[in-house]
Every structure is written in C-alpha cells, then in structure tokens.
Amino acid sequence: MRTMQLVAAAILFVVCFVLLQSSPTCAETRIALVIGNGAYQNVSRLPNPANDAKAVAAALRRSGFDTIIATDLDKQGMEDATIRFARAAREADIALFYYSGHALQFNGVNYLAPTDAKLADESDLRRMTRVDEIVSDLQQAKSLRILVLDSCRDNPLAEQLRRSIGTTRSLPIGRGLAKIDTPQGMIMAYATQAGRTAEDGDGNNSPYTSAFLKHIEEQNEIGTIFREVSEDVYEATKHAQLPELSLSIIGRFYLRGMKAEPATATDPKTAAPIKTTSSDFDAAVGVDTVAGWEAFLKQHSEGFYADLARERKANLEKRTKVGDQGKELASVLPTEKSEQTPSAVDVPKVLQVELRRVGCNTGSVDGNWSAASRMAMELFNKHAGMHLDVKVASTDALDVVKSKVGRVCPLLCERGFVASGDRCLEISCDAGSFVNDRNECEKRREKPSRQQQDVKPRPSAPPKNSVAQTPPREAGSGSPGQCNVYGQCIDICHSRGGTGNGCSKYCSRYTRC
C-alpha cells in the first residue's frame, strides 16, 4: 500500500511537470487585484480604465490567476479591495496588482486616486492609496510579485493640489509618478517613464493596456513579455511614450508555460533580427556595466532596445560619479580576496557609510553608534517602511540598507532651496515676495518712504486781510495783562500773510500799548 502511494505521488509529480509547459494550474497559487477608476466625481472622467480593468482581469483569469476586479472605487472601496488583496497575497506564490486611473506623486511618494478624491491641500492625500503600501502587500507573495501602473495620465488632481498650495509654499508636486526602488523578486512597470505623463488613448483601451493584452498570454518568459509590451507602446505612440520597466528577479518565470521549439531548423537569413537584439539585450542586462552597454550599442545602435541601453548606460555612469562614498566604503569593507563579512567591530562604521549613501546619515563616520547614528537608522525605518533595531548596529540592518539602490531618505536642502530628486533647486518666488525663515515664499510688506515719513501736514493759511479768531479779552477792560495783546495780534496777523492796514484795523479792538 505504501509503495502504491509513492508511485501515485510520483506520477502526479510527472504529470504536473509536463503540464507546466502548457498550463499554470499545477504550478503556483496566483492572486491578482485589477482596479480601473475612471468615473471621477470632482475632476474630468477617464473613458478607458473600466474597459482596461475588465479586459486585463479576463486575460489574467485565463492565465490561472484568482482575480479580484473592481471599477470606479471610492476611498472606502479602495481600502476594502486592497485589504482583501493583502490577505490573499500571504498565501500566494505569484501576486499581481494592476491599476488604471489617476495617480500623482507628492514629495516623492506615489498615490492612487479613488473616484471621490478632492484635494483641498496635502492633508487630503491621506484619503488616497499609497503605492508603497501596495508594494508591501505584494512582497508577501513567495515567488514573484508584479506591479503594473497604467496611471501616469495628465492629472487634474495634481493641478488642483498645486493651485491650493499656491506660490507661497514650495512643496514638490512632480509630473507623472516618482521612481521607487524595486525590491528583490519584483517587476515594476509604469505606463511611461517616471516624471512623465502617459496617453489615455482613443480606442477602448489605453496604449499600454492594449500592448499588455497583446502579450500577457504568450508563452514567453515574463521579462521578455514586459519588454515587448514596452516596445509596442513606444512604437504605437510614435516614440512619445516610453514605459518604465524595472525587473529585480532571479531565474525565469513563465505564466503560460514555455513555448515548444520547432523541430525544423530555421534559416538564419530569415530569422527576425529583433530576436537577436532581444537576446543581446538580455545578455547586457546580466552584465550591467558601462562597457557591456557600449558593446551592445556598437551592434545595435538604433531602435527601442538601443534607447533603453543608452538610458541604462547613463544611469550607470551617473552612479559611478559618486566616488567619495565608494572610497570611504572601500576603506572599511574587506578586500576582494577576503570573502568574510565585516567583523562586529566594523559593522557600525560600515552601516554609517551605507546610511549616508542612501541619504539618511548626515553625521560622522567614526564607528561610534551614537545618538546621531540611531536617529539616522530611525529615519531609514520611517522612509523605507522597515522596523529594524536602532539601538545597535546589526548585520541584519546592514544587509537591508545595502539592498537599497538609490536614495531612501529625502534630500535636505539649505534655506532658499527645495529638494527635487537628488538635487536641491532654488526656490523662485513671485515678484514682490521673498523666502522667509520657514523656507516659504511670503509677500513683502510695502513700507512708506523716508520722504513720506518726514513730511508733516501743514495748516492751511488764512486768506489775506484776515486772521484767525483769537479770543483775548475785549478792549476797554483796562487790566494790566491786556497791554501786550495788541502786539501779539499784529505779529500773528503778519505771520498769516495779512497786510499792515488790514492787521491794524483787525487788532484795533484790543488794548494798544
């Protein structure tokens, strides 16, 4: 009996192994959440997201995904759908999140907009869904995680927020979506490059979704599928829209099984050149050095893959310019001949260097795990969504920080400048405004000129031949004090422009000495 059970299990294993080539059902548990938001209440509607979501959900079901589809979700609906997806992703081998609709970036964080979104100020961003939280949900899957955002359309919500903030504040609201680091085992695909906007399309689906539907059910490796999607979008939009694609996966994954190789040999003269280009590109990705990309560009100087290669080469050249941090790190790391991990004595110093590289440590690199170092670790936890121990410098923390490719903590700039990516941009205020102590544009108050301050209003002069009515005592009173009244009256009358006869006549009513 025991032997028969083992034989049955072995047969089942072989059957599943064979069916893997054509069917995904024996392979993994797959979960997908597909959202299409187009019926916005406070901004212009998008015609395609609902169509995109229905078509994508149907294609994913045919590829073995247990698919949750939702369209035109408000804030509560977005929360319910993502919570349901997060719970399902815990038990999944492959998890996929697909979103079509409005989204925006603010201060380097990406947000997905529910249909009832309205941004009076940045506090209303809490009503939106953060992409980094979706990434955390995806990371629960065991093997492969896929994030697809067809959501970089020209966004009136971002313009709404920009107007509400006004010119008196310098908060960074970028175009499109912000680029984020890709965790290991994940594919991230944007409909267009980070910081740019995508087209919604004139047909039933957006250009990106149309290309996705064309290729997602092919029997190709998942990386090849997404590269072909990007190529189709690039050509369909006449090179106006280049999707952003980031793959951080080890091994090869097939959603529909491997394509059977033809038995007959292929004539090299009739083979499609694009297959050779794609293979060379995959080889260059494996090397991922400046020299490797230069060699690729010598062989393939034009076309979609050439543009991707130039961008990757430029990014590598940019990273190699950060030489000082590399030298500092080399001084504390073991040499190439030594494959040992840093000793417990070296870990604090190495961790300080790595925290500086990702923009979290502005203090000294001395190996002393001080309060400043603990604060740097707290900043890393906050912006990376981690919960690492900050009290001690551990190798676990070092490994996590090392895995981050770019900046994690936001750039801090001096007064008069604002962070934008890895650069500090000077704040430009409108005419009549200045940058105040809070690093905000403030309207300058107009002060009166010194000439205006010195000029005092002069009393109006009385008409000629008249004087102000001065009430000294009447003539004939005979008191000794009245003897000087007449002279005073004459002086006042002359000072007011009166003539001699006029003053004498006017002052004759007073006692004359």
TORTOR-866514 format. One line per field, with one value per residue (C-alpha): x, y, z negated. Coordinates in nm, 3 decimals. Last residue first. Example, Ala and Ser with C-alpha at 12.3 -4.5 7.8 and 13.67 -1.06 7.14 Angstrom:
east = c(1.367 | 1.230)
north = c(-0.106 | -0.450)
up = c(-0.714 | -0.780)
END
This chain:
east = c(0.020 | -0.298 | -0.590 | -0.769 | -1.038 | -0.776 | -0.636 | -0.840 | -0.781 | -0.409 | -0.384 | -0.569 | -0.364 | -0.034 | -0.124 | -0.205 | 0.004 | -0.054 | 0.271 | 0.156 | -0.170 | 0.006 | 0.252 | -0.027 | -0.235 | 0.062 | 0.125 | -0.242 | -0.244 | 0.060 | -0.128 | -0.405 | -0.226 | -0.263 | -0.648 | -0.825 | -1.124 | -1.162 | -1.091 | -1.217 | -1.020 | -0.814 | -1.007 | -0.801 | -1.012 | -0.761 | -0.651 | -0.788 | -0.658 | -0.521 | -0.690 | -0.585 | -0.301 | -0.381 | -0.201 | 0.094 | 0.073 | 0.401 | 0.658 | 0.931 | 0.758 | 0.675 | 1.037 | 1.153 | 0.941 | 0.640 | 0.691 | 0.534 | 0.502 | 0.678 | 0.463 | 0.598 | 0.751 | 0.828 | 1.155 | 1.014 | 1.255 | 1.105 | 1.180 | 1.076 | 0.779 | 0.725 | 0.780 | 0.690 | 0.919 | 1.172 | 1.304 | 1.646 | 1.653 | 1.838 | 1.911 | 1.874 | 1.501 | 1.373 | 1.463 | 1.390 | 1.631 | 1.618 | 1.732 | 1.956 | 1.841 | 1.752 | 1.719 | 1.452 | 1.563 | 1.579 | 1.820 | 1.907 | 1.991 | 1.866 | 1.997 | 2.285 | 2.039 | 1.879 | 2.213 | 2.342 | 2.026 | 2.071 | 2.441 | 2.343 | 2.434 | 2.262 | 1.977 | 1.808 | 1.652 | 1.491 | 1.121 | 1.104 | 0.883 | 1.182 | 1.113 | 1.049 | 1.299 | 1.573 | 1.492 | 1.516 | 1.856 | 1.978 | 1.849 | 2.045 | 2.355 | 2.308 | 2.256 | 2.591 | 2.700 | 3.070 | 3.231 | 3.361 | 3.150 | 3.027 | 2.673 | 2.447 | 2.311 | 1.983 | 2.074 | 2.101 | 2.481 | 2.499 | 2.315 | 2.562 | 2.859 | 2.708 | 2.639 | 3.003 | 3.116 | 2.878 | 2.963 | 3.343 | 3.381 | 3.136 | 3.352 | 3.259 | 3.160 | 3.433 | 3.506 | 3.857 | 4.038 | 3.806 | 3.922 | 3.707 | 3.499 | 3.611 | 3.828 | 3.617 | 3.314 | 3.501 | 3.628 | 3.276 | 3.135 | 3.394 | 3.340 | 2.977 | 3.046 | 2.992 | 2.621 | 2.579 | 2.768 | 2.537 | 2.227 | 2.363 | 2.430 | 2.077 | 1.932 | 2.151 | 2.050 | 1.679 | 1.715 | 1.909 | 1.641 | 1.375 | 1.559 | 1.903 | 2.268 | 2.250 | 2.597 | 2.800 | 2.520 | 2.560 | 2.935 | 2.873 | 2.617 | 2.870 | 3.141 | 2.908 | 2.826 | 2.503 | 2.648 | 2.313 | 2.135 | 2.385 | 2.298 | 1.926 | 1.990 | 2.184 | 1.892 | 1.643 | 1.857 | 1.887 | 1.510 | 1.458 | 1.660 | 1.385 | 1.534 | 1.505 | 1.877 | 1.946 | 1.710 | 1.537 | 1.587 | 1.279 | 1.152 | 1.000 | 1.069 | 0.768 | 0.683 | 0.736 | 0.438 | 0.161 | 0.284 | 0.651 | 0.913 | 1.291 | 1.552 | 1.636 | 1.410 | 1.465 | 1.298 | 1.229 | 1.031 | 0.932 | 0.725 | 0.844 | 0.576 | 0.635 | 0.827 | 0.549 | 0.287 | 0.238 | 0.616 | 0.696 | 0.386 | 0.485 | 0.841 | 0.725 | 0.492 | 0.775 | 0.995 | 0.714 | 0.676 | 1.052 | 1.074 | 0.785 | 0.945 | 0.733 | 0.428 | 0.210 | -0.091 | 0.049 | 0.150 | -0.145 | -0.329 | -0.026 | 0.007 | -0.355 | -0.314 | -0.020 | -0.186 | -0.503 | -0.805 | -1.138 | -0.978 | -0.854 | -0.578 | -0.531 | -0.181 | 0.102 | 0.264 | 0.627 | 0.819 | 0.894 | 0.887 | 0.558 | 0.292 | 0.483 | 0.603 | 0.754 | 0.866 | 0.952 | 1.171 | 1.410 | 1.257 | 1.237 | 1.339 | 1.090 | 1.056 | 0.807 | 0.489 | 0.368 | 0.463 | 0.606 | 0.446 | 0.734 | 0.624 | 0.744 | 0.479 | 0.357 | 0.304 | -0.022 | -0.090 | -0.448 | -0.334 | -0.079 | -0.335 | -0.582 | -0.302 | -0.218 | -0.586 | -0.608 | -0.368 | -0.210 | -0.203 | 0.058 | -0.181 | -0.121 | 0.051 | 0.163 | 0.313 | 0.424 | 0.544 | 0.706 | 0.798 | 0.650 | 0.395 | 0.410 | 0.606 | 0.288 | 0.133 | 0.444 | 0.435 | 0.069 | 0.173 | 0.443 | 0.174 | -0.015 | -0.394 | -0.571 | -0.770 | -0.445 | -0.364 | -0.634 | -0.377 | -0.186 | -0.450 | -0.806 | -0.750 | -1.067 | -1.079 | -1.426 | -1.316 | -1.023 | -0.676 | -0.358 | -0.067 | 0.308 | 0.553 | 0.848 | 0.718 | 0.386 | 0.331 | 0.006 | -0.244 | -0.549 | -0.675 | -0.566 | -0.420 | -0.285 | -0.153 | -0.005 | 0.080 | 0.261 | 0.317 | 0.011 | -0.074 | 0.001 | -0.125 | -0.486 | -0.484 | -0.327 | -0.580 | -0.877 | -0.720 | -0.656 | -1.018 | -1.172 | -0.947 | -1.015 | -1.391 | -1.382 | -1.200 | -1.428 | -1.392 | -1.476 | -1.401 | -1.305 | -1.168 | -1.026 | -0.858 | -0.762 | -0.494 | -0.451 | -0.353 | -0.713 | -0.803 | -0.527 | -0.670 | -1.022 | -0.891 | -0.697 | -1.004 | -1.230 | -0.970 | -0.889 | -1.258 | -1.311 | -0.994 | -1.084 | -1.320 | -1.141 | -1.362 | -1.275 | -1.231 | -1.452 | -1.661 | -1.418 | -1.578 | -1.249 | -1.101 | -0.996 | -0.864 | -0.722 | -0.611 | -0.436 | -0.370 | -0.177 | -0.119 | 0.153 | 0.243 | -0.026 | -0.267 | -0.015 | -0.087 | 0.120 | 0.476 | 0.369 | 0.154 | 0.466 | 0.581 | 0.228 | 0.204 | 0.546 | 0.453 | 0.122 | 0.303 | 0.548 | 0.264 | 0.087 | 0.407 | 0.459 | 0.102 | 0.140 | 0.454 | 0.281 | 0.000)
north = c(14.987 | 14.912 | 14.732 | 14.505 | 14.602 | 14.777 | 14.434 | 14.398 | 14.752 | 14.731 | 14.393 | 14.513 | 14.828 | 14.638 | 14.348 | 13.991 | 13.695 | 13.465 | 13.574 | 13.939 | 13.865 | 13.674 | 13.957 | 14.223 | 14.016 | 13.972 | 14.345 | 14.415 | 14.161 | 14.308 | 14.570 | 14.327 | 14.198 | 14.534 | 14.513 | 14.805 | 14.603 | 14.859 | 14.633 | 14.276 | 13.989 | 13.772 | 13.522 | 13.479 | 13.445 | 13.351 | 13.639 | 13.812 | 14.054 | 13.764 | 13.428 | 13.208 | 12.965 | 12.591 | 12.404 | 12.198 | 11.820 | 11.652 | 11.533 | 11.327 | 10.985 | 11.033 | 11.130 | 10.824 | 10.602 | 10.418 | 10.038 | 9.781 | 9.432 | 9.156 | 8.858 | 8.535 | 8.243 | 7.958 | 7.835 | 7.871 | 8.162 | 8.355 | 8.335 | 8.665 | 8.811 | 9.128 | 8.949 | 8.583 | 8.346 | 8.107 | 7.847 | 7.720 | 7.352 | 7.100 | 6.783 | 6.410 | 6.403 | 6.757 | 6.905 | 7.273 | 7.566 | 7.907 | 7.778 | 7.475 | 7.147 | 6.812 | 6.526 | 6.273 | 5.947 | 5.643 | 5.746 | 5.477 | 5.106 | 4.975 | 4.624 | 4.761 | 4.908 | 4.564 | 4.383 | 4.639 | 4.611 | 4.234 | 4.282 | 4.479 | 4.829 | 4.852 | 5.057 | 5.118 | 4.772 | 4.745 | 4.812 | 4.894 | 5.116 | 5.253 | 5.617 | 5.563 | 5.282 | 5.488 | 5.790 | 5.572 | 5.446 | 5.805 | 5.883 | 5.587 | 5.717 | 6.065 | 5.912 | 5.735 | 5.409 | 5.503 | 5.357 | 5.700 | 5.801 | 6.147 | 6.278 | 6.335 | 5.981 | 5.910 | 5.985 | 5.630 | 5.658 | 5.809 | 5.510 | 5.283 | 5.465 | 5.451 | 5.078 | 5.022 | 5.207 | 5.022 | 4.682 | 4.712 | 4.599 | 4.312 | 4.191 | 4.264 | 3.950 | 3.721 | 3.681 | 3.817 | 3.848 | 4.129 | 4.336 | 4.367 | 4.685 | 4.989 | 5.173 | 5.057 | 5.238 | 5.566 | 5.519 | 5.447 | 5.748 | 5.970 | 5.826 | 5.915 | 5.953 | 5.581 | 5.623 | 5.872 | 5.647 | 5.358 | 5.572 | 5.689 | 5.327 | 5.225 | 5.514 | 5.435 | 5.066 | 5.151 | 5.371 | 5.097 | 4.842 | 5.055 | 5.115 | 5.218 | 5.150 | 4.773 | 4.615 | 4.908 | 4.981 | 4.636 | 4.684 | 5.022 | 4.858 | 4.598 | 4.860 | 5.064 | 4.754 | 4.558 | 4.209 | 4.027 | 4.322 | 4.306 | 3.939 | 4.019 | 4.295 | 4.055 | 3.813 | 4.089 | 4.211 | 3.857 | 3.816 | 4.156 | 4.047 | 3.801 | 3.484 | 3.470 | 3.461 | 3.224 | 2.962 | 2.795 | 2.427 | 2.210 | 2.068 | 2.397 | 2.480 | 2.445 | 2.771 | 2.753 | 2.771 | 3.029 | 3.244 | 3.160 | 3.274 | 3.268 | 3.293 | 3.578 | 3.882 | 4.255 | 4.389 | 4.760 | 4.888 | 5.248 | 5.276 | 5.502 | 5.737 | 5.982 | 5.735 | 5.728 | 5.637 | 5.289 | 5.235 | 5.306 | 5.121 | 4.814 | 4.817 | 4.845 | 4.548 | 4.351 | 4.424 | 4.312 | 3.980 | 3.918 | 3.960 | 3.717 | 3.442 | 3.364 | 3.151 | 3.449 | 3.539 | 3.874 | 3.985 | 4.153 | 4.241 | 4.433 | 4.620 | 4.736 | 4.818 | 5.047 | 5.227 | 5.285 | 5.071 | 5.115 | 5.336 | 5.698 | 5.652 | 5.756 | 5.887 | 5.890 | 6.161 | 6.196 | 6.204 | 5.832 | 5.691 | 5.575 | 5.311 | 5.211 | 4.855 | 4.717 | 4.352 | 4.206 | 3.930 | 4.167 | 4.503 | 4.767 | 5.114 | 5.388 | 5.628 | 5.909 | 5.922 | 6.165 | 6.528 | 6.633 | 6.816 | 6.939 | 7.174 | 7.534 | 7.739 | 8.093 | 8.021 | 7.837 | 7.528 | 7.506 | 7.561 | 7.278 | 7.048 | 7.105 | 7.063 | 6.726 | 6.634 | 6.742 | 6.457 | 6.418 | 6.038 | 5.840 | 5.567 | 5.246 | 5.114 | 4.748 | 4.587 | 4.222 | 3.998 | 3.660 | 3.374 | 3.373 | 3.653 | 3.878 | 4.137 | 4.232 | 4.380 | 4.591 | 4.715 | 4.814 | 5.016 | 5.186 | 5.282 | 5.489 | 5.488 | 5.825 | 5.980 | 6.063 | 6.287 | 6.519 | 6.667 | 6.800 | 7.066 | 7.096 | 6.777 | 6.601 | 6.227 | 6.070 | 5.836 | 5.699 | 5.832 | 5.624 | 5.796 | 5.796 | 5.941 | 6.160 | 6.476 | 6.433 | 6.195 | 6.150 | 5.887 | 5.877 | 5.554 | 5.201 | 4.979 | 4.623 | 4.436 | 4.087 | 3.822 | 3.494 | 3.219 | 3.320 | 3.251 | 3.598 | 3.761 | 3.673 | 3.886 | 4.180 | 4.153 | 4.173 | 4.475 | 4.635 | 4.589 | 4.719 | 5.027 | 5.115 | 5.076 | 5.303 | 5.575 | 5.548 | 5.272 | 5.313 | 4.953 | 4.640 | 4.304 | 4.039 | 3.768 | 3.415 | 3.395 | 3.091 | 3.259 | 3.264 | 3.451 | 3.702 | 3.770 | 3.826 | 4.064 | 4.262 | 4.308 | 4.414 | 4.653 | 4.825 | 4.877 | 5.042 | 5.250 | 5.376 | 5.676 | 5.893 | 6.144 | 6.511 | 6.610 | 6.614 | 6.299 | 6.068 | 5.788 | 5.644 | 5.410 | 5.063 | 4.822 | 4.472 | 4.267 | 3.940 | 3.613 | 3.308 | 2.984 | 2.804 | 2.535 | 2.281 | 2.544 | 2.718 | 2.518 | 2.446 | 2.364 | 2.317 | 2.028 | 1.811 | 1.886 | 1.840 | 1.497 | 1.397 | 1.498 | 1.314 | 1.000 | 1.026 | 1.069 | 0.762 | 0.557 | 0.664 | 0.573 | 0.233 | 0.159 | 0.236 | 0.000)
up = c(-2.436 | -2.239 | -2.405 | -2.154 | -1.907 | -1.695 | -1.600 | -1.279 | -1.162 | -1.232 | -1.058 | -0.746 | -0.726 | -0.752 | -0.527 | -0.645 | -0.540 | -0.839 | -1.004 | -0.971 | -1.157 | -1.432 | -1.491 | -1.495 | -1.741 | -1.974 | -1.975 | -2.060 | -2.343 | -2.521 | -2.726 | -2.817 | -3.124 | -3.305 | -3.306 | -3.140 | -3.011 | -2.741 | -2.456 | -2.469 | -2.621 | -2.401 | -2.184 | -1.872 | -1.557 | -1.299 | -1.079 | -0.772 | -0.512 | -0.312 | -0.344 | -0.632 | -0.567 | -0.579 | -0.849 | -0.725 | -0.709 | -0.803 | -0.550 | -0.717 | -0.682 | -0.314 | -0.243 | -0.430 | -0.204 | -0.343 | -0.383 | -0.149 | -0.302 | -0.105 | -0.013 | -0.159 | 0.029 | -0.207 | -0.356 | -0.710 | -0.772 | -0.479 | -0.107 | 0.057 | 0.245 | 0.451 | 0.781 | 0.748 | 0.562 | 0.712 | 0.470 | 0.575 | 0.660 | 0.444 | 0.637 | 0.582 | 0.658 | 0.612 | 0.273 | 0.210 | 0.183 | 0.013 | -0.323 | -0.293 | -0.145 | -0.300 | -0.048 | -0.134 | -0.299 | -0.071 | 0.204 | 0.457 | 0.476 | 0.143 | 0.072 | -0.134 | -0.386 | -0.435 | -0.470 | -0.721 | -0.932 | -0.952 | -1.029 | -1.339 | -1.458 | -1.795 | -1.940 | -1.607 | -1.565 | -1.222 | -1.172 | -0.800 | -0.585 | -0.392 | -0.485 | -0.855 | -0.906 | -0.735 | -0.951 | -1.263 | -1.146 | -1.106 | -1.456 | -1.591 | -1.416 | -1.566 | -1.911 | -1.880 | -1.720 | -1.718 | -1.405 | -1.302 | -1.003 | -1.107 | -1.080 | -0.781 | -0.775 | -0.593 | -0.231 | -0.096 | -0.079 | -0.428 | -0.571 | -0.390 | -0.543 | -0.892 | -0.844 | -0.751 | -1.062 | -1.294 | -1.134 | -1.158 | -1.521 | -1.474 | -1.187 | -0.830 | -0.633 | -0.511 | -0.140 | -0.171 | 0.157 | 0.261 | -0.035 | -0.347 | -0.384 | -0.588 | -0.339 | -0.046 | -0.190 | -0.208 | 0.144 | 0.268 | 0.087 | 0.248 | 0.592 | 0.658 | 1.027 | 1.079 | 1.016 | 1.302 | 1.542 | 1.452 | 1.512 | 1.850 | 1.955 | 1.856 | 2.060 | 2.361 | 2.345 | 2.335 | 2.643 | 2.823 | 2.731 | 2.899 | 3.222 | 3.336 | 3.248 | 3.219 | 3.253 | 3.122 | 2.876 | 2.717 | 2.670 | 2.505 | 2.280 | 2.165 | 2.110 | 1.890 | 1.688 | 1.649 | 1.716 | 1.699 | 1.858 | 2.147 | 2.203 | 2.201 | 2.459 | 2.679 | 2.668 | 2.753 | 3.041 | 3.179 | 3.154 | 3.320 | 3.621 | 3.718 | 3.866 | 4.244 | 4.321 | 4.036 | 4.191 | 3.902 | 3.833 | 3.821 | 3.491 | 3.373 | 3.004 | 2.776 | 2.598 | 2.225 | 1.992 | 1.972 | 1.682 | 1.740 | 1.490 | 1.535 | 1.262 | 1.027 | 1.033 | 0.992 | 1.305 | 1.358 | 1.654 | 1.725 | 2.041 | 2.325 | 2.457 | 2.744 | 2.964 | 3.226 | 2.962 | 3.111 | 3.141 | 2.776 | 2.659 | 2.864 | 2.729 | 2.369 | 2.411 | 2.572 | 2.271 | 2.042 | 2.223 | 2.235 | 1.856 | 1.808 | 2.016 | 2.318 | 2.385 | 2.476 | 2.264 | 2.145 | 2.497 | 2.672 | 2.352 | 2.226 | 2.558 | 2.541 | 2.172 | 2.251 | 2.541 | 2.332 | 2.409 | 2.591 | 2.854 | 2.846 | 2.589 | 2.227 | 2.302 | 2.050 | 1.837 | 1.733 | 1.401 | 1.405 | 1.757 | 1.905 | 1.846 | 1.534 | 1.479 | 1.160 | 1.152 | 0.812 | 0.669 | 0.497 | 0.408 | 0.684 | 0.569 | 0.647 | 0.940 | 0.883 | 1.087 | 1.353 | 1.308 | 0.973 | 0.680 | 0.462 | 0.181 | 0.209 | 0.039 | 0.109 | 0.477 | 0.429 | 0.217 | 0.344 | 0.703 | 0.687 | 0.526 | 0.811 | 1.066 | 0.913 | 0.920 | 1.286 | 1.379 | 1.722 | 1.730 | 1.537 | 1.428 | 1.616 | 1.305 | 1.315 | 1.003 | 1.026 | 0.741 | 0.794 | 0.561 | 0.210 | 0.212 | -0.096 | 0.102 | 0.287 | -0.028 | -0.092 | 0.268 | 0.221 | -0.085 | 0.123 | 0.377 | 0.122 | 0.158 | 0.128 | -0.158 | -0.338 | -0.041 | -0.178 | -0.417 | -0.113 | -0.048 | 0.083 | 0.279 | 0.390 | 0.447 | 0.484 | 0.765 | 0.566 | 0.660 | 0.639 | 0.460 | 0.524 | 0.268 | 0.377 | 0.210 | 0.386 | 0.677 | 0.862 | 0.973 | 1.199 | 1.350 | 1.445 | 1.174 | 1.198 | 0.892 | 0.938 | 0.678 | 0.750 | 0.491 | 0.294 | -0.071 | -0.209 | 0.111 | 0.024 | -0.291 | -0.111 | 0.174 | -0.065 | -0.234 | 0.108 | 0.217 | -0.109 | -0.119 | 0.244 | 0.186 | -0.117 | 0.079 | 0.382 | 0.638 | 1.007 | 1.104 | 0.911 | 1.026 | 0.791 | 0.997 | 0.895 | 1.163 | 1.390 | 1.718 | 1.847 | 1.531 | 1.610 | 1.956 | 1.817 | 1.548 | 1.810 | 2.030 | 1.743 | 1.595 | 1.925 | 2.009 | 1.668 | 1.714 | 2.067 | 2.056 | 1.796 | 1.619 | 1.558 | 1.196 | 0.885 | 0.927 | 1.108 | 1.311 | 1.445 | 1.185 | 1.306 | 1.045 | 1.101 | 0.798 | 0.885 | 0.700 | 0.819 | 0.633 | 0.821 | 1.070 | 1.141 | 1.275 | 1.496 | 1.813 | 2.125 | 2.015 | 1.656 | 1.778 | 1.808 | 1.451 | 1.323 | 1.486 | 1.353 | 0.997 | 1.019 | 1.136 | 0.845 | 0.598 | 0.739 | 0.717 | 0.356 | 0.269 | 0.440 | 0.239 | -0.091 | 0.000)
END
